[in-house]
Amino acid sequence: MEAAAAGSEESGAAERPVETAAGREDGGCEGLWELPVEHCVRRAECGRCRRPQKVCLCPFFPVHPLKVSTCLYIIQHPAEESRVLRTVPLLTACLPGDKCKVLIGRRFGEDRYPELAAVCRNSNTLILYPGAEAANLEEVALIFPSPSTIIIIDGTWSQAKDIFYKNSLFRLPKQVQLKTSISSQYVIRTQPTNTCLSTLECAAIALAIMEKNDGIQETILRPLQALCSFQLQHGAQIHHSKEHLLKNGLYDKPMPKNKRKLKRMELLVNNVKI
């Protein structure tokens, strides 16, 4: 029966006119070439902050770059460069060009980056990276000479860890960390814990400490607050930290099978510093 049915379908198909690929193409596109072309008009952008004019951040930047003696070197993971809502451009807009230098990459050898190597070997250089061996910046600032340089790694926590431990240059400066319990205002991006801060927030606090001027922190944080406000007004959601989600039973992603990652999640829930 199956063979007979197949045969009848074949004979019926032979009686129908064959539609060639060329015929289908001509028939399908007939008249399309005469339709008017709609040109896409991009939203007007601000020439300074490169954001749409309706959500321009320039009114929230200082009128003139802040006068600081401390120099920042931002070591940025390449993946951060393509993110739309990153904070380093906001930071650079607040500071003079010679006081905030951004280097993009994963590996920083002495031969390829002689200037960075010289900075790392300078006794007046600090690297802001938390850890058991890191001193509190507030205490170091009391005795550290001025002007000084602070190196900050920009990336996710795993990316920053990879850069720090796989580049021997970054073990040369004195390692410091921020002793603060404030929560991040960068609420449109998920952080590991409630007290993890964005690169801009770290820089703002560090500069305020080194320059002994709390007004610096307020000024640098202003465009970040505006950015988050604009995004929330246009449909973005507040991102709670992974720590908050785990503790409140709101973490909706599959738990990792990797034992090391599971252990890290247990530490977050138990308030153990990672």
N, C-alpha and C positions, 0 to 999 in steps of 0.2 A: 504493500500500500504506500509506503514511503517513497518507493521508486516511482510509482505511478504519479503520485502527487508532484514530485519534483519534475517529472517530465512535462506535466501539464503546465506548470509555471514557466518552464523554459519555452514551450511553444507559444504561450501567450506573450511572452516578452519579445519573441522574434517578430510578432505581428505589429508591435507598437513601433512608431518611428524612433530612431536612435537620436538622442540629444547629445551633440558633441560638447566637449568642454568649451570650445570657442563659442558655440551658440549660447551656452549658459552665461558665459562671461559678457557677451554682447547684450543679451537680453536683460541681464541683471543690472548693468551699468548704463543702460540707455536713458539719457536725459540727466544723469547725475552730473555730467561735465558742465551743464548749463546752470546749475544751482549756484547762488552767490556764496562766496567764501567769507565766513565770519572771522575776522581777525581778533585774536585774543589780546585784550588790553590789560596789561599788568597794573596792579594797584600802584599809585604814586608812592615812592619810597623816599625816606629821608636820606640825604646825601652823607650824613655823619654816622648815624647808628645803623643804617641799612635796613630799617624796619618800616612797615607801612606807616604812612603819615598819621593815620588815625590812632596808632598805638606807638607813636614815636616816644623814645625814652630820653631824648635830649633835655627836656625841661628838668629832669631829675639828676642830671650830671652837674658837677660843680661848674660854674661859669669859667673858671680857670683851673688848670690842673693843680692838684694839691702840692704844696711845698713840703717835701719830706727829704730827710737826709739818708734814710734807709733805702737800699736798692733791692728789688725783688727779681729773682730769676724763676720764671714759671716753666717747669719741665712738663710738657704736655704730651700725653699719649696720642698717637695719630687718630685714634677713633673719636677723640673729643672734638677734633677740628671740624668734623662733619655734622655734629649735633646742632640742632637749631637753637635750643634753649640752653646754651652754655653760658657760664658766668665770666670767663676770662675776658671777653671783649668789653664787658661792663667795667671790669677792673682797669683795663688799659685806658679806657676813656676817662678815668678819674685821675690818672697819674701822668707825670711827664714821661716822654718816651725813653729817656735815659735812666728812669727809675723803675721801669717795669719791662723786662725783656722776656720774650716767649721763645723757647726752643722746643721744636716738635720732633719726637722720635721715641724709639724704644731703647736703643743702645747708644751710649755716649762715651766713646773712647777718647783718650788723651790726645792722640794724633789728629783726629778729626775735629775735636773741639778744644783747641789749645786755650782759648779765652775762658771757657767753663772750667777747664782743669786748673788754671791759675786762680780762679775764684774759689774753687773747692780747697785749694791749698792755702788760701789766705786765712790767717788766724782770726780775722774779723767776720768770718762767714759762719752762718748757722743753717741747718737744714731742718725744716719743720716736718717731722714724721714721728708719730707716736710709737712707743715701745718701752720695754722694761729699762732700757739704757738711756732713755730720753729724759733730760732735765726739764723742769717747768720753765717756760719762757719768762714768766713774771719774775722769777728769782734770778735768772741769767741776765735779764735786762738791767738789773740794778748794778751789776759790775762789768757788763760788757762794754767795750769801747764803741764810740760813735765817730764817723758813720760806719754802718755795718751792712752786710748783705744777708738776705734770707732766701733760701731755695725752697720752693713749694712744688710738689708733684701733683699734676692735674690729670685725673682719670678716675675710673671706678676704683674701689678699694683693692680689688684683685689686680688691676692694671698698675696701680701705684706700688703695690707690694712687689710686683714683678720688676718694675723699673728700679726700685730702691735696692733690692737684693742682687740684681744682675748687673749692676754698674758700680764697680769698686770706687769710682770717684766720689760717690755720694756717701761713702763711709768716712771720708776725710774730715768734713766739717763737724762741728759739735752738734749732736742731735738734740732737738728740743721738741716739746709738745705743749699744747694749750691746756691749762687746767681750768676748765669751764663746764658748767652744768646747763648752759642755755641750749634751747632747742633750735634747730635750723629753721630759718625763715624761707628756705628754698623748698616750699611745700608742693611744688609741681613735679618733683622728681623723688623717687623712692631712695631712702638712705637705709643702711644696715641697722643703725640704732638711733634712738631719739636724740642723742647728742652728737652725731656725726654732722660735720659742717661742710658746706660747699667750699670750693677753692677761694671764691670771693670773700666768703665770711671768714675763713682762716686768715686771709691776707689782711682784711679790715681789722680784725682783733690784734693780729701780730704787729701791724703798723701802729695802732693806737698805743700798744704797750711800749714798743721801742721808741716812739716819738713822744711818749708821755702826754698824749692828747686824745681824749675820748671823742672829741668832735670828728676826728678822722674816721672812726668806725661808723658813726651815724651818717656821715656824708657818703661813704662808699656803699653802705647798705641801702641807701635810698633808691637807686635804680633797680636793685634786686627786688625790693618790695613792690615797686611799680610794675616790673615784669610779671611777677606772680599775680598781682591784682588784675592786670590786663588779661592774662591767660584764664584766670578763674571766671572773669566776666564773659569770656567767649567760649565757655563750655568745658574748660579743663577741670579736672577733679583734684581735690587735695589728696596727696599721696602720703599715707602714714608709713612710718618706718617698718621694716621687716620685723623688728623687735616688737613693736606695738601690735602688728597683725598676729604674730605667733602667740603672744600673751593673751590676746582677747579672742582667740579662736576664729580669726577672720582671714587667715592665710588660705587662699583658695587654689594654690598651685599644687601639683603633685609633689610629695616629699621626695627629696633626692635619695637615690640608692647608694650613692657614694658615702661610705662611713665617715670620712673626714668632714664632708659637708653637713651630714646629720649631726656630728659632734659640735660643729660651729653653731647650728641652730639651737642645740641644747644650751650652749653657753649664753646665747642671746636671751633665751627664756629665763635663765637663772641669774641674769644680771652679772655675768662673769665677763670681764674685759677681755676682748679678743686681741 
